[in-house]
Amino acid sequence: MMDHLTEKFIKSEVVFNGSLLTVRRDTVELPNGKPATRELVEHPGAVAVVPVRSDGKVLLVRQYRYPVGRLTLEIPAGKLDQGEKPEDCAKRELEEETGYQAGKLRRLSAVLTTPGFTNELIHLYVAEELVLKERHPDEDEFIDVEVFSPDEIRTMIENGALCDAKTLLGLLLAGL
Amino acid sequence: MMDHLTEKFIKSEVVFNGSLLTVRRDTVELPNGKPATRELVEHPGAVAVVPVRSDGKVLLVRQYRYPVGRLTLEIPAGKLDQGEKPEDCAKRELEEETGYQAGKLRRLSAVLTTPGFTNELIHLYVAEELVLKERHPDEDEFIDVEVFSPDEIRTMIENGALCDAKTLLGLLLAGL
């Protein structure tokens, strides 16, 4: 099925094995029988959570994103640990980054961030019935937690202050 | 400003220089003065276009995405050539992938796909007043063009048939 589009695996080579990224260069056979090279970043998968307080306000985290050289405002997110269920990861990352525990977690979707060069899949959730516990961010993780009304969120979507794809998608799919 | 969050550049090393990906391992100074390593994929930037025909139907492209090992349905998209303006790239990629020329291009937003490990920025547009010309996809690019009604698009957003982040964002921001 769809053989006129599908590429066949020939061989694989790890070209960079870092502490964050694993990069592969694979050889494939194109639908026309020709060989081609595919470079890709292996990713364990991630979660991102839209935390909505009982007063309707939304928590976002401000952090420095070195790859883009700037501070961003994003929904709390993080990578799956080995064998970790997305729901467990969502609760863990939310509490680590914001100090809030989620009484209720609602699944929104799972999205591919950039399928042209990575298999990263982000599971998106809304977290509700939030209870403030103690914040315990990862060591060497520097994050500010900020609180926004739905009106402020809408303004920041329109004026471009929010520009992280998973954050925009999470907020839009959550109906904000 | 925001010195308690910002990381300072110390040094940079290219660890993989492929035909598609350039991967760097940089050393930075954290806000607490400690050194840390940042691995990232350099990206030239990209565009993605929601093509809406005068009958209201939307064009999507079906293609095999090797990094995720499956076929996806996405809005037409592609990387910026060196020095290319996003608008020009949007028109070029739309015509290459679908055969349609855009009479009108409307900017939606520009989003970071996954700022944790790449600087990829995707400029999102809606293309209207489409005129069918000749398709001329890149050699060795295997793509089917398919046409969907707004109702079908909504169903595919809800049932997860669409799972590419830029595609979902483009469609939602375009009001579909």
HADDOCK unambig.tbl for C-alpha pairs under 7 A between the chains (distance, minus, plus):
assign (segid A and resid 5 and name CA) (segid B and resid 63 and name CA) 6.23 0.50 0.50
assign (segid A and resid 5 and name CA) (segid B and resid 64 and name CA) 5.85 0.50 0.50
assign (segid A and resid 5 and name CA) (segid B and resid 142 and name CA) 5.55 0.50 0.50
assign (segid A and resid 5 and name CA) (segid B and resid 143 and name CA) 6.75 0.50 0.50
assign (segid A and resid 6 and name CA) (segid B and resid 64 and name CA) 5.47 0.50 0.50
assign (segid A and resid 7 and name CA) (segid B and resid 64 and name CA) 6.91 0.50 0.50
assign (segid A and resid 15 and name CA) (segid B and resid 16 and name CA) 6.99 0.50 0.50
assign (segid A and resid 16 and name CA) (segid B and resid 16 and name CA) 6.63 0.50 0.50
assign (segid A and resid 20 and name CA) (segid B and resid 39 and name CA) 6.41 0.50 0.50
assign (segid A and resid 21 and name CA) (segid B and resid 39 and name CA) 6.64 0.50 0.50
assign (segid A and resid 39 and name CA) (segid B and resid 20 and name CA) 6.43 0.50 0.50
assign (segid A and resid 39 and name CA) (segid B and resid 21 and name CA) 6.66 0.50 0.50
assign (segid A and resid 40 and name CA) (segid B and resid 67 and name CA) 6.00 0.50 0.50
assign (segid A and resid 63 and name CA) (segid B and resid 5 and name CA) 6.23 0.50 0.50
assign (segid A and resid 64 and name CA) (segid B and resid 5 and name CA) 5.86 0.50 0.50
assign (segid A and resid 64 and name CA) (segid B and resid 6 and name CA) 5.46 0.50 0.50
assign (segid A and resid 64 and name CA) (segid B and resid 7 and name CA) 6.90 0.50 0.50
assign (segid A and resid 65 and name CA) (segid B and resid 115 and name CA) 6.24 0.50 0.50
assign (segid A and resid 65 and name CA) (segid B and resid 116 and name CA) 6.34 0.50 0.50
assign (segid A and resid 66 and name CA) (segid B and resid 7 and name CA) 7.00 0.50 0.50
assign (segid A and resid 67 and name CA) (segid B and resid 40 and name CA) 6.00 0.50 0.50
assign (segid A and resid 67 and name CA) (segid B and resid 115 and name CA) 6.19 0.50 0.50
assign (segid A and resid 67 and name CA) (segid B and resid 116 and name CA) 6.69 0.50 0.50
assign (segid A and resid 67 and name CA) (segid B and resid 117 and name CA) 5.93 0.50 0.50
assign (segid A and resid 67 and name CA) (segid B and resid 118 and name CA) 5.39 0.50 0.50
assign (segid A and resid 67 and name CA) (segid B and resid 119 and name CA) 5.22 0.50 0.50
assign (segid A and resid 68 and name CA) (segid B and resid 115 and name CA) 6.30 0.50 0.50
assign (segid A and resid 68 and name CA) (segid B and resid 119 and name CA) 4.77 0.50 0.50
assign (segid A and resid 110 and name CA) (segid B and resid 163 and name CA) 6.67 0.50 0.50
assign (segid A and resid 111 and name CA) (segid B and resid 163 and name CA) 4.72 0.50 0.50
assign (segid A and resid 111 and name CA) (segid B and resid 164 and name CA) 5.59 0.50 0.50
assign (segid A and resid 111 and name CA) (segid B and resid 165 and name CA) 5.52 0.50 0.50
assign (segid A and resid 112 and name CA) (segid B and resid 163 and name CA) 5.99 0.50 0.50
assign (segid A and resid 112 and name CA) (segid B and resid 164 and name CA) 4.88 0.50 0.50
assign (segid A and resid 112 and name CA) (segid B and resid 165 and name CA) 5.67 0.50 0.50
assign (segid A and resid 113 and name CA) (segid B and resid 113 and name CA) 5.69 0.50 0.50
assign (segid A and resid 113 and name CA) (segid B and resid 114 and name CA) 6.39 0.50 0.50
assign (segid A and resid 113 and name CA) (segid B and resid 164 and name CA) 6.52 0.50 0.50
assign (segid A and resid 113 and name CA) (segid B and resid 165 and name CA) 5.30 0.50 0.50
assign (segid A and resid 114 and name CA) (segid B and resid 113 and name CA) 6.40 0.50 0.50
assign (segid A and resid 115 and name CA) (segid B and resid 65 and name CA) 6.25 0.50 0.50
assign (segid A and resid 115 and name CA) (segid B and resid 67 and name CA) 6.20 0.50 0.50
assign (segid A and resid 115 and name CA) (segid B and resid 68 and name CA) 6.30 0.50 0.50
assign (segid A and resid 116 and name CA) (segid B and resid 65 and name CA) 6.34 0.50 0.50
assign (segid A and resid 116 and name CA) (segid B and resid 67 and name CA) 6.70 0.50 0.50
assign (segid A and resid 117 and name CA) (segid B and resid 67 and name CA) 5.94 0.50 0.50
assign (segid A and resid 118 and name CA) (segid B and resid 67 and name CA) 5.40 0.50 0.50
assign (segid A and resid 119 and name CA) (segid B and resid 67 and name CA) 5.22 0.50 0.50
assign (segid A and resid 119 and name CA) (segid B and resid 68 and name CA) 4.79 0.50 0.50
assign (segid A and resid 142 and name CA) (segid B and resid 5 and name CA) 5.56 0.50 0.50
assign (segid A and resid 143 and name CA) (segid B and resid 5 and name CA) 6.74 0.50 0.50
assign (segid A and resid 163 and name CA) (segid B and resid 110 and name CA) 6.67 0.50 0.50
assign (segid A and resid 163 and name CA) (segid B and resid 111 and name CA) 4.71 0.50 0.50
assign (segid A and resid 163 and name CA) (segid B and resid 112 and name CA) 5.99 0.50 0.50
assign (segid A and resid 164 and name CA) (segid B and resid 111 and name CA) 5.58 0.50 0.50
assign (segid A and resid 164 and name CA) (segid B and resid 112 and name CA) 4.87 0.50 0.50
assign (segid A and resid 164 and name CA) (segid B and resid 113 and name CA) 6.53 0.50 0.50
assign (segid A and resid 165 and name CA) (segid B and resid 111 and name CA) 5.51 0.50 0.50
assign (segid A and resid 165 and name CA) (segid B and resid 112 and name CA) 5.65 0.50 0.50
assign (segid A and resid 165 and name CA) (segid B and resid 113 and name CA) 5.30 0.50 0.50
assign (segid A and resid 165 and name CA) (segid B and resid 165 and name CA) 6.88 0.50 0.50
assign (segid A and resid 169 and name CA) (segid B and resid 169 and name CA) 6.06 0.50 0.50
